[in-house]
Every structure is written in structure tokens, then in C-alpha cells.
């Protein structure tokens, strides 16, 4: 059966300056009729629904032709709204391929928000290979900070999705906005290399041609030490 693409809400309550949909007022819809066992939800702020736990459980109880339904939130979840109960409900309702964004600056506060969100998802039963982190590039956050975020996800063994900012959402070509084209291409390459290490469990066939030690950090005590990273263009 084909995938069903739908949404349960419109807009986003956070109003981030770089987001087109965030400029639209958040509006909830009734849970749509589910017609497929594989559903793509295009909500920008799914977890902001007023009765989110009840809605997740209702979606999880739906069956099509006697078979359970699997869901995927392609726009990701907002870690500000994530709790352990919500994470467990998502897992029980068969929400897969969990995505989350790290769009703000690389600060201690944002680091621990992401770090704690990953731990909540793990406690709910998700594995790190089930997760993906969106990192906004070509915007006000510097290349160096984005590199630090990407390296943090490398240490956590989580895939990074490079979300390159562009003013015109409908023009697929990327133009330098707040970065140089050299910086844009550099970060694109580094994200690819990071993801090769993650997907191949520490083996990078393009760069090293050999096994390397995969690093797992047991706690957040490494903040501000091991994650320092300076080898970026223009010293940024």
C-alpha cells in the first residue's frame, strides 16, 4: 500500500526567524482519516498539540486491514516539548525515524537540551540509529558553532542532516546568505564524512581506509573540553 501523506496541524508557535512555516499561527486540525499502514505526517510542531499524549495514543490504536500503522514525522520534533511520557507514547505508537533540530547557537544550554532529549528517546526504547539531527547552516550561527554541533552528534553516533538556509524556499539553488560559499561547501563535506563514520560504525572508506575507534561519551561532563574545534575556513 502507498504511503499516506497528511498533517494534523499548521504552522508553529515558536516563530523562528529562519522558518517559513513558523510565521504562520499554530492551528490544530482533527486527527485525519488514516488510510494506509505507512503514514507521513508533515506537521511542523506536532508535539505542540494541546492533547498530544491522547492524540499519539489514538493514532497508535488505529489499524488498517487488521494491521498496525507506522508513522513518521518528516519535519521532526521539538525537544522543548519532549517529555519521557511523550517519548514512550511515540515509541509505543510506532513513530519511526525520529528527527530533531539543533538550530540555535552552540551553548551549554542548547547542548544539554539536545543531550537530554537523546537520553529521553533512549529511555523510551529508541536506538541512536533511529535518530537524526537537523543542523541549520548558512544562517547567523557561525560555521565553527555548526561544526561543534556536528562533532557532538558524531560522538553520540547520530546522523546529521545539513539544512542549508535560503531566502527563497522555492528556489532549490543555494546562495551565500550569512556564510561564504566556501564555508557552505566545507560544512556539507564535513557532514558527509561524519555520517560515513556513524553509518559504518567508525569506518571511513573515503578518508582513512581503515578502522578507527568509535567514541561513545558516557556522560555530558565533556562539555567545553573535548568538543573544541578550530580547523575551519577563515578561522570561524
N, C-alpha and C positions, 0 to 999 in steps of 0.2 A: 504494500500500500504506500502511496506517496506521502511525503511529509506534509503536514498541515502548518501553514504559517499564519499566525494571528497575534493578537495582543490583548491585554486586559486593562491597559491604561495608556494615557497620552501625556507627554511632557515629563517634567521633572521638578521637584520642589526646591532643588539646590541652586539652580540658576547660575551654573559655572559660566564664566565669560567666554570660554573657547567652544562651548557646546551649542549647536543649533537648536536641538530639541529642548535644552534647558531653558530657553527663552519662552517656551510655552508653559502656561499654567498647568500644574499637575491635575489630571482628571481621571477618575476611575471609571471603568466600564464593568458591566456584569460579566461574570465568567462566560466566555463564548461557548457555543456548542462544539464539543470535541468530536471530530470525525475520523481521526487517524490514531494509530498506536505510536506515532512518532511526531511530536508537536514542537514547533519552533515558536517561542514567544519573543516578540520584538519590543517588549517593554523597556523603556529607559530607566525606570525606577520601580521595578516590580515589588521590591521589599517595602516600599513606601505606602502600599495599600493599607487601609485602616484596619482591616481584619485579616492580616496577612497569614497568620497561622491557620485560621479556619479555611481560608481560600486555598492554601497549599494542600491541606488535608483533603479538601473537596476534590481537587484535581487528582490527587493520588488515589482516590477511591473510584475514579472513572475507569470503566473497561469498555473496549470496543471488540465486538465479536467474541466476548469471553476472555479477551487477552488484556493485560495491563498496558498502560500508556507510559511512554518515556518523554520527558520534557527537556528542553534546552533553552537557556536564556542567552541569546547571542549578544545582547548589549551588556551583559554582566550584572553583577550585584554590587550594591554599595555597602562597603564594610562598615560604614557608620550605622547602618540599620541591622547588621547581623548580630544575632544572639545565638547561644548554644541551642535553644529550643527551635529557632528558625532553621539553623543548620541541620539539626536532626530531622526536622519535618521535610526539608528539601531532599535529604538522602532517602527517607522512607517513601517519599512520593516519586522517587526515581528521576530527580533532576540530575542531569549528567553534564560533564564538561564545564565545570564551574569557572567562570571568569570574573575577575575583579580589577578595578583600576587603581593606579597609583599616579595621579595626575599632578598633585601638589609638590612643593619643594621637598628635598631630601632633608628632613629634620628628625630629631629624636621622636617627636610626637607622631609624625606620619610613619616612621619606621615601625614603632610599636603598634600602631593601628593595623598595619599590614601583617606584622608578625603575629599579633594576637588573633587576627582574622583567620590566618592559616591554621593556627592551633585549634580554633573552634571548628573549622571544617574537618580537621583530622579527628577530633574527638567525636564528630558526628559519623565518622566512617569513611570519609573521602581520603583518597591517596593523593600524593602530590602530582602524580601523572594525570590526575583528573582535573588539575587546576591550570589556569593561565592568567598572567598578569598583563594588563594593558598599561603601557607607559607612553605618555604624550610627549612627542618630540616636535622640534621646530616651533616652540612656543616660548613663553617667558622663562620657564625653568631651564637652566643652563645645561649644556652638553655634559659637563662634569657631574652635575647632580643626577642627570639621567643615567650616566654610566654607573654611578654608585648604586642607583636603584636596580639596574640590570644585574650588576655583580651580586647584589643582595639576593636576587632571585636565583642566580646561578648557584650560590651557596645553599639555597633552600631546595634546589633541584626542581625548579618550576619554570615552565616555558614563558617567554616574554613575547608579547605582541607589540611591535613598534607602530604606534598610532601617530602618523605624521599630520600635523595641523595644516590646514589650508583654509583660506578665507572663503573660497567658493566651493561649497560642498559638492556641486555638480560637475566640477572640473577635476578629472582624475589626476591631472598633472600636478606635481609638487613644485612649488616655488619657494625660495627662501623668504621666510617671514621674519623670524627673530633669530634664526641661525644662518650660517653661511651654507652654501651647497656642499662644501667640503665636509662640514660638520654633519649635515644630514646623511651623506653617504657613509661617513665614518661610523655613525651610530647604527645605521642599517646593517653594515658589515659586522659590527660587534654583537648585535642582537642575534644575527645568524650563527656566529661562532658560539655564543653562549648556548643557543638552542641545540646545536650539534652535540655539545658536551652533555647537556641534560638528556637528550633523546638516546644518546649512545652510551649513557652511564659512565661518562668520563673519557670517552674515546673520541678524538677529533681526527678523522681521516684526512682532512684538508690541510691542517696546520702541523700537527705533530707526528702523525702516522704511528703513534704508539699509545699504549695505555698510560693514563695518568691517574693519580689518586683523586677519587671523588670526595669532596669535602662536605661533611654534614656538621653543622654547628648545633650543639645540644641545647644552647640557651641564647638569650639575647645579650649576654654580657660582652659580646664582641663590638657593641655599638661604639663607633667613633675610632676604632683602632684598626683591626684587620681590613676594614672596608675602605680605607683611604685609597684613592685612585687618582693619579695625576697625569698619566700619559695620554692626554687628549690634545687634538689640534688647538693651536692658539693659546694653550695653557689654561683653558677654561675648565 
